[in-house]
Amino acid sequence: MFDDATGPNGAAFDTTLPSSRLVQQWIRRQRAVVVVLHQGLRLHGRLLWQDSTALALQLRDGQDPVLVQRRSLALIHPVEVSLETAPRVP
């Protein structure tokens, strides 16, 4: 189907991109994050790993992770970052 370095669109998974590095930093530090999907569903948990097509999100300690497809992501942010208080751009 896909080789290890490419995603569903054939693009290589570039670990040098700032977004990939930031997500990897959150994984290493075991930061609690909020994952918002395009449909509006909000998932809270800790990221375990990432690859070119998905992120593994552990919702509760001791529970198996869920896989979140990258193409369904709208936003990822640390739990302590509140978007409700962020200033609106006119």
C-alpha positions in Angstrom: 0.0 0.0 0.0 2.4 2.7 1.2 6.1 2.4 2.1 7.2 3.5 5.6 8.1 7.0 4.6 5.1 8.1 2.6 1.5 8.9 3.4 -1.7 8.3 1.5 -1.0 11.2 -0.9 2.4 9.9 -1.7 4.2 12.7 0.2 7.1 11.7 2.3 6.9 12.1 6.1 9.3 15.0 6.7 10.6 14.9 10.3 12.5 18.2 9.7 9.3 20.2 9.4 8.6 22.4 12.5 5.1 20.9 12.9 6.5 17.3 13.0 9.2 18.4 15.4 6.7 20.2 17.8 4.4 17.1 17.8 7.5 14.9 18.5 8.4 17.2 21.4 4.9 16.9 22.9 5.3 13.1 22.6 8.7 13.0 24.3 7.4 15.3 27.1 4.2 13.3 27.5 2.1 16.5 27.3 -1.6 16.3 27.5 -3.2 17.6 24.3 -6.5 18.4 22.8 -7.1 17.0 19.3 -9.9 18.7 17.3 -11.2 16.9 14.3 -12.8 18.5 11.2 -16.2 17.3 12.4 -15.7 19.3 15.6 -15.1 16.3 17.9 -12.6 17.2 20.7 -10.4 14.4 22.0 -8.2 14.8 25.2 -5.2 12.6 25.8 -1.5 12.0 25.3 0.2 11.4 22.0 2.2 8.2 21.9 3.7 8.3 18.4 3.2 9.8 14.9 3.8 8.6 11.4 3.0 9.9 7.9 -0.7 8.9 8.1 -1.8 8.9 11.8 -1.2 9.9 15.4 -1.7 7.5 18.3 -3.6 9.2 21.1 -4.0 7.6 24.5 -7.3 8.8 26.0 -6.8 7.2 29.4 -3.9 5.6 31.2 -3.9 1.8 30.7 -6.3 2.0 27.8 -5.3 1.1 24.2 -4.6 4.2 22.1 -6.9 5.4 19.3 -5.5 6.2 15.9 -6.3 9.6 14.5 -5.8 10.0 10.8 -3.9 13.1 9.9 -6.3 14.1 7.2 -9.1 14.3 9.8 -7.2 16.8 12.0 -8.3 20.4 12.3 -6.1 21.4 15.3 -3.9 20.0 18.0 -2.9 22.0 21.1 -1.6 21.4 24.6 -4.4 21.2 27.2 -3.1 24.3 29.1 -3.5 26.5 26.0 -7.0 27.9 26.0 -8.3 28.9 22.6 -11.4 30.5 24.1 -9.3 33.4 25.4 -7.3 33.8 22.3 -7.8 37.2 20.6 -9.9 37.2 17.4 -8.4 38.5 14.2 -10.7 41.1 12.6 
